[in-house]
Amino acid sequence: MQRLERLGGLLGQSRPRPWAFGNCMLVGASDVTTHAGRSHSGLRQRLRDATSDAHRELDAQLSAFDLSGLAGYRRFLGASAGALLPLEAALADAGVDRIFPDWPERSRSAAIAADLGRLGATASPAVSVPPLTHSGMLGTMYVLEGSRLGAKFLLKTVADANDPRIREACTYLRHGAGRRLWQSFLSKLESEEDCNEVEVIAAARVAFAAFEQAADRA
């Protein structure tokens, strides 16, 4: 909780915007600022480097959920929905469809709500996230779209579960299968010449922190 509030409160002072991270002093942010004016072809790598610790921490947290059992899988979906719903709502409010016209095909809020409904639970937001700027949307999308890659591995465990109710509640984990959503996201990320890298990375960290906080509450 404190981590998410701290990240969300790191608002840049140089430009009065609701989601500005120009003043962010998190680990790795100072290295990113040295790339100002360069091609954005390396932004993906810098995002990965700057969020690697948060990614590892979240993976360790989620690995504690037993996806082969009904209770554990339901907790996993509840934790995922707790962060996914407010993050997707913030993206929609910020106008993410102007960057990604296929946003309705990318959004997974309805999918995870359907899965939880099949398991007798309700999807609900568990955290609050700040409003997003253009660059902040790219950082948030980096985390959400990247999670599809991990979903493919989790699906293997769920598909082998003995309980048919678990096997039937896989809409969220299967979402986007067979489509090049990650690749098209990367193409868009690297074509955004006017984005602020510090804002992008800070927003990605906030998204990771949102999932960590939601997992803590599950």
LINKAMO-V220454 format. One record per residue. N is the residue number from 1. NEAR is the number of other ideal C-beta (glycine too) atoms within 12 Angstrom. Layout:
N;NEAR
N;NEAR
This chain:
1;18
2;12
3;24
4;32
5;17
6;19
7;37
8;33
9;24
10;29
11;27
12;26
13;14
14;14
15;17
16;12
17;22
18;22
19;38
20;29
21;40
22;28
23;22
24;38
25;19
26;29
27;18
28;27
29;33
30;18
31;21
32;37
33;26
34;14
35;26
36;19
37;11
38;15
39;16
40;28
41;16
42;20
43;36
44;31
45;23
46;32
47;43
48;25
49;22
50;36
51;38
52;21
53;21
54;36
55;28
56;15
57;22
58;34
59;24
60;14
61;26
62;34
63;18
64;17
65;28
66;20
67;36
68;20
69;19
70;27
71;21
72;25
73;40
74;32
75;28
76;43
77;46
78;35
79;37
80;49
81;40
82;36
83;45
84;44
85;36
86;34
87;49
88;40
89;26
90;35
91;40
92;25
93;21
94;31
95;18
96;32
97;19
98;14
99;30
100;30
101;13
102;20
103;26
104;16
105;19
106;34
107;28
108;36
109;32
110;21
111;32
112;42
113;29
114;24
115;37
116;34
117;23
118;26
119;34
120;15
121;27
122;20
123;34
124;25
125;27
126;29
127;36
128;24
129;42
130;35
131;26
132;38
133;36
134;30
135;38
136;47
137;43
138;42
139;53
140;51
141;43
142;45
143;43
144;45
145;42
146;33
147;38
148;32
149;24
150;26
151;35
152;21
153;17
154;31
155;27
156;17
157;26
158;36
159;23
160;15
161;28
162;15
163;22
164;15
165;23
166;30
167;25
168;20
169;34
170;32
171;27
172;40
173;35
174;25
175;30
176;29
177;19
178;10
179;16
180;17
181;28
182;26
183;17
184;23
185;36
186;26
187;19
188;31
189;36
190;25
191;18
192;28
193;18
194;16
195;31
196;36
197;43
198;41
199;42
200;44
201;46
202;47
203;50
204;50
205;42
206;46
207;46
208;43
209;41
210;45
211;43
212;36
213;34
214;38
215;33
216;24
217;22
218;29
